Amino acid sequence: MIGGGYFTTIFPLIKNAELWFKSSTLEDGPHGGEVTVWSGSDYTEAYKEPFSSALALQEYGLQLDCQDRIFCRPNDSLVEGVGAYLTNREGEPDYIVVSVTPWPEHYECLLRRR
């Protein structure tokens, strides 16, 4: 478990990702039908590492499709289904958040690549 002081002493040395989060809504498309629109621009710095569906089942007891895990400061905009962007913040997100585990000092999120 990550304790107090982690984000002021250790985290600046190991952070390796900057992510922007957007939520999705369905809107009427220009030619009828619905289109997904991504909006918002919440930002966080994170430690990102490769992760797998097998590890998610083994460590968390979750059976889901994921390829990466991040550790970041608590952020209320991090919920399941939110899109995560690594660099280009336009168009479709790079990842979808599939699981969020809040801890007192940090959040652990599992991400599925798009």
Secondary structure, 3 states (H helix, E strand, C coil): CCCCCHHHHCHHHHCCEEEEEEEEEEEECCCCCEEEEEEEEEEEEEEEEECCHHHHHHHHCCCCCCCEEEEECCCCCCCCCCEEECCCCCCCCCEEEEEEEECCCCEEEEEEEC
